[in-house]
């Protein structure tokens, strides 16, 4: 008897004992389903993170003032934070920067135009490069430019939701908006700022020089963004910026310098590790399924004792009996794995549709592509589990004495 014949006999056994076979395969079904589903969701989150970070580009480098990184006994000195002058300081000491932008967070405010107002608007003071570095799509008008910052112009770029809240369906370009003691002319409309599922629908951008000179005072900034030159590695540019800042602070770690590439790698590593850990835990149910297969194969050997004796009496060798029961155990487990993968695919599709309907974490939802490679590996692994746990029953069947087997009732 060849492997093909053994496989067909195994399928016949599944057909003859449907309920028993299903209950036997249940542990394998749950195990493969869980592992496949976790791999799908983990991969979906990693792809989502990659897409989100692509919005600002993998070549973007962040610099923030973070004196909390000082070790015990170290003093901060006279450096109190990031300033506009730090941008030129860093650019003059590195040759890896193609673009730089400053940013100052001003909080959330009420913005008015006539008798209409938009509450809880995130107001951000930026220079001419910030919106370009963050790749915020422009719907209408223009971005804040260098002339706006040089002349401390009273202009603003608002998000589309801010425009709707204040102006409704009326044109907003060229109109005036008021915020506290400032009157600003709207020169541009952008799409909502969205990152990592956080959709800031109401936003207003104004020139950094205008905010510092006419509203906030000083030349403080909260964040500096850099874009490395195309021919410079991100890690090399990050290192140059770090060395320049360490020289400025007399080797005191007052700053944190990170690239979006490194941050993405950290997030993907965390998601990947969590997914692998959960998949490993879920895979334990495969062992439970394997024990169930061993149990049912022992029952099957007992039930088919006379058949085994008859086959041996007509010349069947031990390897033939052994291979038959191994193939049956592997088939039982593999069919369970295929069912588990199909259920995982269905649940993944439902999950994707649900996220699209809910608009989470963004309007496109969270796509969960079926991991063909992982699914094939899971199916083969489930078959291997069945054969490993079916080995003892198969050896027991192959070792039977044909005379004793034929006399079995």
Secondary structure, DSSP 8 states (H G I E B T S, - for coil): --HHHHHHHHHHHHHHTHHHHHHHHHHHHHHHHHHHHHHHHHHHHHHHHHHHHHTT-TTEEEEEE-GGG--TT---TT--SEEHHHHHHHHHH-S-EEEEEEEEEEEEEEEEETTEEEEEEEEEEE-TTHHHHTT--EEEE----HHHHHTT--EEEEEHHHHHHHHTTS--TT-EEEETTEEEEEEEEE--EEETTEEE-SEEEEEHHHHIIIII-SSEESEEEEEE-TTS-HHHHHHHHHHHHHHHTTS---EEEEEHHHHHHHHHHHHHHHHHHHHHHHHHHHHHHHHHHHHHHHHHHHHTHHHHHHHHHTT--HHHHHHHHHHHHHHHHHHHHHHHHHHHHHHHHHHHHHHHHHT-SSTT-------HHHHHHHHHHHHHHHHHHHHHHHHHHHT--HHHHHT--
